[in-house]
Amino acid sequence: MKTDVLIIGGGLSGLHTAYSLHRDTSPDTGTHVTLIEARNRLGGRILSRSGPNSDGSAYDLGPTWFWPGQHRMEALVRTLELEREIFEQPSAGEALYENDSGAVLRGLGGASMAGSYRLDGGLAKIIRALAEQLPDDTVQLRTRATHITQHGDRLHTTIHRDGHDSIINSARIVIALPPRLAVNSISLSPDLPTQARDLLQHTATWMAGSAKLVALYDEPFWRKDGLSGDAISYRGPLGEIHDASPRTNGPAALFGFVSVPPDIRRNQEDALKEAALAQLEKLFGHQAAHPRDVYVKDWAFDNLTATAADQEPQITHPAPWSGAAPEISWEGRLMWSGSETAEGGLRNTGYLEGALEASERTVHQLAKDGVGSAPS
Ligand SMILES: Cc1cc2nc3c(=O)[nH]c(=O)nc-3n(C[C@H](O)[C@H](O)[C@H](O)COP(=O)(O)OP(=O)(O)OC[C@H]3O[C@@H](n4cnc5c(N)ncnc54)[C@H](O)[C@@H]3O)c2cc1C
């Protein structure tokens, strides 16, 4: 199969790149874009799980928030006519603090995510809205890139689908996945110089080692007790807890980031749920012990997000990307995209806003090179 631009990865970044190229390309230039995605769904780290009723409620098991001033996210939500779904993270009431010996204190401070934006019905609404605008033949799900070979000015990507390998021949490749994951799972011929591989390997994937637990309840009972649903715990197993209730329909919810390290929580989902519910009961009262349902997503063991290196705790936010060196781009034909390649700094690199920044940079470069949209 032949295409002009092959996008590897159907997370926010890759999907936005496909959407932008399709939107900006005039039918006369006829740039052909193909996006391959290894999972059987689009969205990557964006994952919204539907609630138990058919009421449109959904609970984010990957990213939850974007922030005022993240102008790309704000603009995209407006363009996709989803702005009515934006609401502020519920934050009225007191937060709780659990120290490492288990003592619970309240009234020490406000909600850490007050003012953050959420999307009612989950962030996957953005993914669905972007995908709906693409021509039917753009996206290939369950299709994994395994190898890329340079052949003069063309690139040959070996893809694996339904147990078979085949080749996609393209002029450009957009690698819209975390650089560390790419360098660990897609082999390149010619191989990258050691220094370039090291740079990619050391670009940590934001939140890849994390796990999230969401507990669904008939009502947000903690609010009656003057609590916001926020808690910080140095005891665990949930280290940071927030209200995850939808704005409109659907069961109320609390969610927590799991603070137990990946090597200890591996294959321990039942024990983790039990310990998390005991902790929620201790913090928020006996109703917390009886959720309607509990959803868990452990990203650390999802090999389409995390690598072995991501099992290490990540304590600092990712540094802005500085990897656009010629030796890793094969004279510009191999384009490193994805949120971890954003250069915009804090609250960009590794975040949803960074996925859009990287996509914007990639689309602009393709236009400059005369591939894709017209230069602006
Ligand atoms: C638990 C958690 C909480 C987070 N919270 C927030 C938050 O509140 N706010 C925020 O801004 N950000 C948050 N983030 C980060 C945010 O999710 C990411 O910045 C963003 O989703 C990255 O998008 P991306 O397209 O760059 O990468 P990804 O979403 O990782 O997409 C990469 C895609 O490539 C696919 N893929 C992988 N390998 C291959 C292959 N070989 N062939 C084909 N396809 C492949 C994957 O399946 C995936 O779909 C959070 C992340 C997690 C995990």
The ligand as an SDF file (V2000), in Angstrom:
LIG
                    3D

 53 58  0  0  0  0  0  0  0  0999 V2000
   -3.6030    8.3080   34.1240 C   0  0  0  0  0  0  0  0  0  0  0  0
   -3.2620    9.5070   33.2790 C   0  0  0  0  0  0  0  0  0  0  0  0
   -3.7010   10.7650   33.6550 C   0  0  0  0  0  0  0  0  0  0  0  0
   -3.4110   11.8820   32.8700 C   0  0  0  0  0  0  0  0  0  0  0  0
   -3.9380   13.1000   33.2350 N   0  0  0  0  0  0  0  0  0  0  0  0
   -3.8180   14.1560   32.3970 C   0  0  0  0  0  0  0  0  0  0  0  0
   -4.5800   15.3490   32.6150 C   0  0  0  0  0  0  0  0  0  0  0  0
   -5.4110   15.4170   33.5320 O   0  0  0  0  0  0  0  0  0  0  0  0
   -4.3890   16.3860   31.7600 N   0  0  0  0  0  0  0  0  0  0  0  0
   -3.5070   16.3180   30.7040 C   0  0  0  0  0  0  0  0  0  0  0  0
   -3.3830   17.3130   29.9660 O   0  0  0  0  0  0  0  0  0  0  0  0
   -2.8080   15.1650   30.4390 N   0  0  0  0  0  0  0  0  0  0  0  0
   -2.9520   14.0940   31.2490 C   0  0  0  0  0  0  0  0  0  0  0  0
   -2.3380   12.9090   30.9390 N   0  0  0  0  0  0  0  0  0  0  0  0
   -1.4400   12.8580   29.7510 C   0  0  0  0  0  0  0  0  0  0  0  0
   -2.2560   12.7640   28.4410 C   0  0  0  0  0  0  0  0  0  0  0  0
   -3.0580   11.6190   28.4990 O   0  0  0  0  0  0  0  0  0  0  0  0
   -1.3120   12.6830   27.2440 C   0  0  0  0  0  0  0  0  0  0  0  0
   -0.5300   13.8620   27.1650 O   0  0  0  0  0  0  0  0  0  0  0  0
   -1.9810   12.5680   25.8840 C   0  0  0  0  0  0  0  0  0  0  0  0
   -3.1280   11.7520   25.9200 O   0  0  0  0  0  0  0  0  0  0  0  0
   -0.9440   12.0300   24.8960 C   0  0  0  0  0  0  0  0  0  0  0  0
   -1.4950   11.8840   23.6060 O   0  0  0  0  0  0  0  0  0  0  0  0
   -0.5460   11.3360   22.4440 P   0  0  0  0  0  0  0  0  0  0  0  0
   -1.3910   11.2440   21.2310 O   0  0  0  0  0  0  0  0  0  0  0  0
    0.6990   12.1530   22.3740 O   0  0  0  0  0  0  0  0  0  0  0  0
   -0.0730    9.8760   22.9290 O   0  0  0  0  0  0  0  0  0  0  0  0
   -0.9270    8.5620   23.2480 P   0  0  0  0  0  0  0  0  0  0  0  0
   -2.2490    8.9300   23.7740 O   0  0  0  0  0  0  0  0  0  0  0  0
   -0.0600    7.7040   24.1000 O   0  0  0  0  0  0  0  0  0  0  0  0
   -1.1490    7.8910   21.8210 O   0  0  0  0  0  0  0  0  0  0  0  0
   -0.2130    7.0460   21.2060 C   0  0  0  0  0  0  0  0  0  0  0  0
   -0.9900    6.0200   20.3830 C   0  0  0  0  0  0  0  0  0  0  0  0
   -0.0790    5.2000   19.6650 O   0  0  0  0  0  0  0  0  0  0  0  0
   -0.5670    3.8640   19.6680 C   0  0  0  0  0  0  0  0  0  0  0  0
    0.5770    2.9820   19.3980 N   0  0  0  0  0  0  0  0  0  0  0  0
    1.5630    2.6370   20.2480 C   0  0  0  0  0  0  0  0  0  0  0  0
    2.4670    1.8610   19.6190 N   0  0  0  0  0  0  0  0  0  0  0  0
    2.0340    1.7170   18.3440 C   0  0  0  0  0  0  0  0  0  0  0  0
    2.5370    1.0280   17.1990 C   0  0  0  0  0  0  0  0  0  0  0  0
    3.7200    0.3640   17.2390 N   0  0  0  0  0  0  0  0  0  0  0  0
    1.8150    1.0500   16.0320 N   0  0  0  0  0  0  0  0  0  0  0  0
    0.6170    1.7400   15.9760 C   0  0  0  0  0  0  0  0  0  0  0  0
    0.1080    2.4050   17.0350 N   0  0  0  0  0  0  0  0  0  0  0  0
    0.8110    2.4160   18.1910 C   0  0  0  0  0  0  0  0  0  0  0  0
   -1.1620    3.7200   21.0420 C   0  0  0  0  0  0  0  0  0  0  0  0
   -2.0740    2.6340   21.1020 O   0  0  0  0  0  0  0  0  0  0  0  0
   -1.8360    5.0710   21.2360 C   0  0  0  0  0  0  0  0  0  0  0  0
   -3.1730    5.0750   20.7830 O   0  0  0  0  0  0  0  0  0  0  0  0
   -2.6210   11.7570   31.6870 C   0  0  0  0  0  0  0  0  0  0  0  0
   -2.1670   10.4790   31.3040 C   0  0  0  0  0  0  0  0  0  0  0  0
   -2.5040    9.3710   32.0750 C   0  0  0  0  0  0  0  0  0  0  0  0
   -2.0380    7.9950   31.6230 C   0  0  0  0  0  0  0  0  0  0  0  0
  1  2  1  0
  2  3  1  0
  2 52  2  0
  3  4  2  0
  4  5  1  0
  4 50  1  0
  5  6  2  0
  6  7  1  0
  6 13  1  0
  7  8  2  0
  7  9  1  0
  9 10  1  0
 10 11  2  0
 10 12  1  0
 12 13  2  0
 13 14  1  0
 14 15  1  0
 14 50  1  0
 15 16  1  0
 16 17  1  0
 16 18  1  0
 18 19  1  0
 18 20  1  0
 20 21  1  0
 20 22  1  0
 22 23  1  0
 23 24  1  0
 24 25  2  0
 24 26  1  0
 24 27  1  0
 27 28  1  0
 28 29  2  0
 28 30  1  0
 28 31  1  0
 31 32  1  0
 32 33  1  0
 33 34  1  0
 33 48  1  0
 34 35  1  0
 35 36  1  0
 35 46  1  0
 36 37  1  0
 36 45  1  0
 37 38  2  0
 38 39  1  0
 39 40  1  0
 39 45  2  0
 40 41  1  0
 40 42  2  0
 42 43  1  0
 43 44  2  0
 44 45  1  0
 46 47  1  0
 46 48  1  0
 48 49  1  0
 50 51  2  0
 51 52  1  0
 52 53  1  0
M  END
$$$$
